[in-house]
Amino acid sequence: MKINPTVALVTGANRGIGKAFVEALYSAGTERIYAAARSIDSLTDLVAIDPHRIIPIALDVTKPDQIAAIVQQAQDVNLLINNAGVLGSGGFFADNSLETAHWEMETNYFGTLYMIRAFAPILERNGGGAIVNLLSVSSVVNVPVFASYSASKAALYSLTQGVRAQLAQQGTLVVGVFPGPVDTAMSEGVPLDKVSPIQIASAVLEALEQGIEDVYPDPVSQQVFAGIRQDSKAVEKQFAGMLPQ
Ligand SMILES: NC(=O)c1ccc[n+]([C@@H]2O[C@H](COP(=O)([O-])OP(=O)(O)OC[C@H]3O[C@@H](n4cnc5c(N)ncnc54)[C@H](OP(=O)(O)O)[C@@H]3O)[C@@H](O)[C@H]2O)c1
């Protein structure tokens, strides 16, 4: 898939990795980019880069009525980037853990599912196109310091595989991205080396050009997957060891 003729829609586009996707797509010459965010005001600076090519859209991915409205506006999309995501804290046993788990599943899993169900027919009409889902290394091994977030990202990984199989016939490339720590508000306070959001966006655009389905966009991601191939139980234990004793 070539990026240049693409019309893209990016969720959670106002900051972090989503914003980097809009900037990278813009630099790559993408014809039109729908930048979707819960607050349209938070997109002002991004849209100011080029209001003809960067189109602001108000979108909470957990609200199917809002998704139905943007479907009418964005009939030309052939690249859907499901980036919006949330990370709670407190593991599985804090007082508010169930609320947190529902919130993470509703945003990370169901929000993405709502978007894919709404846009799959549009992608088909536009020649197949591509869907990019922002997963995590925690999609493949639970990181207990982010235990219930990991569970939501594992569900999203399974969704990604299932959607890939189901949309293969219509020619839609479904890409899963498995970042390690990235320098955004989400990972604030995480005491690990982090890569820049633009590194993630660039790796994904390169993967799209090459038709690659699984993207390991940074050194931590690559190390975790190499470790899993060698000894997945050792990787599970390594992450378990990060919990405070
Ligand atoms: N940072 C990391 O270390 C890391 C690692 C692996 C994977 N990821 C994944 O990468 C993606 C982007 O994360 P990030 O690091 O850029 O995080 P971030 O800086 O916290 O940004 C999250 C984005 O998601 C949006 N969002 C949250 N809930 C939403 C909803 N219901 N509807 C629409 N938008 C919503 C936020 O919008 P508001 O401004 O309105 O809150 C914001 O734009 C996430 O899926 C995350 O899980 C991040």
The ligand as an ORCA input file, in Angstrom:
! r2SCAN-3c Opt
* xyz 0 1
  N       2.978      5.498     25.546
  C       3.322      4.227     25.566
  O       4.297      3.847     26.242
  C       2.548      3.205     24.747
  C       3.109      1.917     24.603
  C       2.407      0.960     23.879
  C       1.208      1.275     23.297
  N       0.674      2.533     23.448
  C      -0.632      2.794     22.837
  O      -0.525      3.859     21.910
  C      -1.764      4.568     21.835
  C      -1.522      6.051     22.023
  O      -1.013      6.248     23.329
  P      -0.170      7.530     23.766
  O       1.058      7.023     24.399
  O      -0.102      8.497     22.682
  O      -1.122      8.028     24.960
  P      -1.646      9.473     25.367
  O      -0.619     10.499     25.142
  O      -2.224      9.279     26.720
  O      -2.815      9.724     24.302
  C      -3.978      8.943     24.322
  C      -4.903      9.493     23.259
  O      -6.097      8.700     23.254
  C      -7.203      9.581     23.344
  N      -8.378      8.950     23.939
  C      -8.512      8.370     25.156
  N      -9.768      7.924     25.322
  C     -10.437      8.240     24.183
  C     -11.777      8.055     23.749
  N     -12.702      7.453     24.515
  N     -12.128      8.488     22.507
  C     -11.213      9.112     21.719
  N      -9.942      9.341     22.078
  C      -9.565      8.901     23.304
  C      -6.700     10.750     24.188
  O      -7.572     11.858     24.034
  P      -7.789     12.969     25.192
  O      -6.700     14.005     24.997
  O      -9.158     13.476     24.936
  O      -7.660     12.268     26.517
  C      -5.341     10.943     23.537
  O      -5.456     11.618     22.315
  C      -2.671      3.949     22.915
  O      -3.541      3.021     22.318
  C      -1.692      3.264     23.829
  O      -2.276      2.193     24.540
  C       1.326      3.503     24.157
*
